[in-house]
Amino acid sequence: MKPKREKRGQFIVIAIMLTAIMIISIGALMHGTITYYKHEPWEEYSTLIGDIEINSQRVVEFCLADYTNSRGGNLTEALSKWQHDLTVIYPSSGIRLKSAGYLLTQSPYSTAKVTEFNLDIDSIGLEGYKFSITASLSLEASIDTTITPYNIAAVVKSESGEPVTGLKKEDFTINGNQEPKSLAPYYDEAKTLVYRIEFEGTPTEVRVTDHRGISAVDSIP
C-alpha cells in the first residue's frame, strides 16, 4: 500500500507545480499587457487624429470663404498644400493624407465638400482611416411686414441644418452694399431662428456672412 500512497503524493505535487506555473505565466502575460497599454499614448494618437480632422475642416471652410467672397478659392490647391504641410508639421509620424471628390459651389447655396479623406499614420500602424467633410451656408430671405419696422425675414443655416446663431447687423448687406438699419432675432412657432431685418427701401437681394467668413446670397422676388 505504501508505494500507491507515494505515487498519489507525487501526482498531487506535480499538479500543484503545474498550477503554480500556469498562475505565474498568466500573471506575467497580464502584467506585460497592462504595462504595454499603460505606456502606449493612445490619448495622444486620438488627439492627433482629431486635430487632423478639425484642421481639414478649417481648410475647407477657409477655401469656401474665399470662393464666396470673390477671392478665388481653389479647393484642390488648398488641400494639396495642407496635405504637404502635415508631413512638415509631423516629420517623424509618417502621416499621409489623401483626398478625393471635391465640390465647390454657390448654387443653390454655398457649399464646399470633400467626399473622402484617407489617412495613414505609420507611427501607430494606422491605415485607411476615412472621413469626409462638408461646409455650407444657406440663406432664405423673404418680405415680412407682419411686425414693423422690420420688412425682411432671413433664415441662415449651416451644414448641420441648424440655424446659425450670433449673427449681427454688420453680417448682413442688402442690395449689394447697403447695411440694414436694425436686426432682431426671434424664434418662430416651429422653433426656427429667424432674423428680422429693418431696411429702408425696396430689398431685392440679401447677403449674409457667418463667423467663418463664408457668405450666402438670396434674391427676393
Beta strands, then each sheet from edge to edge (+ up, - down):
strand 1: 95-105
strand 2: 110-121
strand 3: 126-143
strand 4: 152-158
strand 5: 172-174
strand 6: 182-187
strand 7: 193-198
strand 8: 205-209
strand 9: 215-219
sheet 1: 1+ 2- 3+ 4- 7+ 6-
sheet 2: 5+ 8- 9+
end
